[in-house]
Amino acid sequence: MPETPAATSDAPDAADAEALWHRRAMDGWADAAQAALTAADDERALREALETELAALRASVSWRVTRPLRAVAHLRPTRRAR
């Protein structure tokens, strides 16, 4: 009697789905930057394309959340005097 394979689901679990999303998000910026570089024929077009990508990065949620944290990263916590 032949063995039957265990029932498996083709749907990825949550960890796999998150890893896939993270990889696509990280690769997306690299792909967009590469597309901007190859699409630009002269210096002015290259500068405009890179400024557009930088504006998109600065408009992203992660940039807006971490920017204030980066601004005060050099400060140390201090005690309040009573």
NORURHU-V298494 format. One record per residue. N is the residue number from 0. RES is the residue in three letters. SS is DSSP state (a for helix, b for strand, c for the rest). OMEGA is omega in radians with two decimals (NA if undefined). NEAR is the number of other C-alpha atoms within 12 Angstrom. Layout:
# NORURHU-V298494
((N RES SS OMEGA NEAR) (N RES SS OMEGA NEAR))
This chain:
# NORURHU-V298494
((0 MET c -3.11 3) (1 PRO c 3.12 4) (2 GLU c 3.07 5) (3 THR c 3.13 7) (4 PRO c 3.11 7) (5 ALA c 3.13 6) (6 ALA c 3.12 6) (7 THR c 3.11 9) (8 SER c 3.08 8) (9 ASP c -3.13 8) (10 ALA c 3.12 9) (11 PRO c 3.08 13) (12 ASP c -3.03 12) (13 ALA a -3.12 10) (14 ALA a 3.11 11) (15 ASP a 3.13 13) (16 ALA a 3.12 14) (17 GLU a 3.12 13) (18 ALA a 3.11 14) (19 LEU a 3.12 16) (20 TRP a -3.12 15) (21 HIS a -3.13 14) (22 ARG a 3.12 15) (23 ARG a 3.14 15) (24 ALA a -3.13 17) (25 MET a 3.13 15) (26 ASP a -3.11 14) (27 GLY a 3.13 17) (28 TRP a 3.13 20) (29 ALA a 3.13 17) (30 ASP a -3.14 17) (31 ALA a 3.12 22) (32 ALA a 3.11 25) (33 GLN a 3.11 17) (34 ALA a 3.12 17) (35 ALA a -3.14 24) (36 LEU a -3.10 23) (37 THR a -3.13 16) (38 ALA a -3.07 19) (39 ALA c -3.14 17) (40 ASP c -3.13 14) (41 ASP c -3.05 13) (42 GLU a -3.12 14) (43 ARG a 3.12 13) (44 ALA a 3.10 16) (45 LEU a 3.14 20) (46 ARG a 3.13 18) (47 GLU a 3.14 19) (48 ALA a 3.14 24) (49 LEU a 3.07 25) (50 GLU a 3.08 17) (51 THR a 3.12 18) (52 GLU a 3.11 24) (53 LEU a 3.09 18) (54 ALA a 3.10 14) (55 ALA a 3.10 18) (56 LEU a -3.13 22) (57 ARG a 3.11 16) (58 ALA a -3.10 15) (59 SER c -3.10 16) (60 VAL a -3.08 11) (61 SER a 3.12 15) (62 TRP a -3.11 17) (63 ARG a -3.12 16) (64 VAL a -3.04 13) (65 THR a -3.11 15) (66 ARG a 3.10 16) (67 PRO a 3.12 12) (68 LEU a 3.11 13) (69 ARG a -3.11 13) (70 ALA a -3.10 12) (71 VAL c -3.09 11) (72 ALA c -3.10 11) (73 HIS c -3.12 9) (74 LEU c 3.09 9) (75 ARG c 3.09 7) (76 PRO c 3.13 8) (77 THR c 3.09 6) (78 ARG c 3.07 6) (79 ARG c 3.09 5) (80 ALA c 3.12 4) (81 ARG c NA 3))
